[in-house]
Amino acid sequence: MIIYAADHPLVLNGTYDREGYKPGERARIAQARARQERIEAMAKTKKRTGGAKAAAAKTRTRARPRQQDLPGTEDRAIKPLEDVAASYAEVRDERIALNKREHELKELALKLMKKYDKTIYRHDGIEIRVVPGEDDVKVRIKKPGEDDGDATDSGEDVEIEADGAASDDGDEAQV
């Protein structure tokens, strides 16, 4: 759309062109549009892939190798505290991984109990019980040599670990 005539004083002195744009304004507008299109394209890419931060978080691990002290340098850290903290973090990470595995096995046990339409399963020292009103199961495995009356009275049931090994900490297992 032409706003000014070619012989208009503002066009002749270079303030505006015939469509009413200042000199260089068309280029600035084109650059702004291109920049906005790039930003929108990046936003769509991040939504699709989860973004660079999410990808980096997936590949990142918490375990870091312990760095040795260089000879001749002064160490400001307290070595025993550093070792305890690193060991604690390793054990905590293992526990969290085992908790995830335990939760998966608990869901599988519940799914199988529902599949076979059972609320209680007992066989050869193994007892699986569906908790009424909850989506939860309790698993007890009796120690060899225990009869049925001793295990329930003494409370010395064995907890099932994620790898199937038994521990005798005296707590009731939930798998």
Secondary structure as UniProt FT lines:
FT   TURN            6..7
FT   HELIX           9..12
FT   TURN            13..14
FT   TURN            18..19
FT   TURN            23..24
FT   HELIX           25..49
FT   HELIX           51..59
FT   TURN            71..72
FT   HELIX           79..115
FT   TURN            116..117
FT   STRAND          120..123
FT   TURN            124..125
FT   STRAND          126..130
FT   TURN            132..133
FT   STRAND          137..141
FT   TURN            144..145
FT   HELIX           148..154
FT   STRAND          158..160
FT   TURN            162..163
FT   STRAND          166..167
//
